[in-house]
Amino acid sequence: MNLQEASDLTNTVPVSARRFEESPFLPRQNTSNMVRGVYAGRYFAVYNGEDPIENYWLLRRKALLFDTPEKPIEITGPDAIPFLDKVLARRVDNMREGRGYYAIACTPQGGVFMDGIVFKLAENRFWYVQADGPFEAWLIAHSDGMDVTISDPRSRVLQIQGPASIDIMNAASNGKIDESIRYFRSGYFDLGGQELFISRTGFTNELGFEIYCDGASTDHLALWDHLMAAGGPFGMEFSSTRAMTIRRIESGILGNITDMDVSMTPFEAGLEKFIDMGKFDFIGRAALEGRDRRSVLLGLTCETETPRAGSVILDGGDEVGRITAGVPSPTLGLGIGYARFNAPGDWLGRALSLRLPDGEVHRCRIVDLPFFDQEKNIVRGVDRSIPPEPTT
């Protein structure tokens, strides 16, 4: 798992370099300080010697370029729409070209198997940009009897995130990318002479874009250099995903396998609004009928310590839940984490206790997700205010 907490940077093991996909952007970011994780079968930089808090404020005030390991899978063919309606818990038959939807795939037992974004690139041609896990094999296993082709387009994804991202992408596209591209919309654009698929999405809930390379036909290093040159005047730097992890947890963005998994339903993960029970059928629908729709995944704040994965949540002397991931929140000035409770209940607003893995006990409070910007005005571009310089 890629929790990306502070302790993960020293809790490492050697892995064969041939076992997983290498980033084509590695020559532009490789240092002796790099610590890498594996996600969706791909290497990525968890840490690269930088100060993650400094990069966090660059993300919130200017922009960062991230080399991310999320993996697009292509689904094409006459049965692409009915196939995706079968494997995803959200309707795709009404999607327009260029649109993206956050969509969950459930197990037959109703558990969360995968989450990601499905894009409609053209008639009967879709990409599903998956999170961590073996989703390509899952799709192939459920394609029997369907006239579809499931393939790996070998697309590596870059993200430019932060309030300056629209200005940077405008410069990088020679003025073609601007405010008219709305949140969760996408299209093909020329970036330095290379035609690439681009979406206004990201993993930070900051204003941002994702850039999808086109397999072996992309000159990856030329693309990197072009984007860095476009972002330089706006203060953009490149970063490992450490700063991204802090921001995604503040934003209530869940990590597949880390924060939710096949043992919990999307209702328990607080994702009911993305499950279309009105669809005629999809894998897991029957198992979700009549299930409790209350979430067991909430936010936790602690003023005296940063929650860590595996920390136990106590109600008096009773163990009622655990932390799946925790980080310091520079914006809030306290420790935050995801609290996964053993059962639904009236947890919201409660003052409870947090027992860390070393045995220390701290007071904590249960809050709603996300931790701030509940209306998502930042990512939608409604709130363009720049956070003040952090004080020391």
Disulfide bonds with the S-S distance in Angstrom:
none
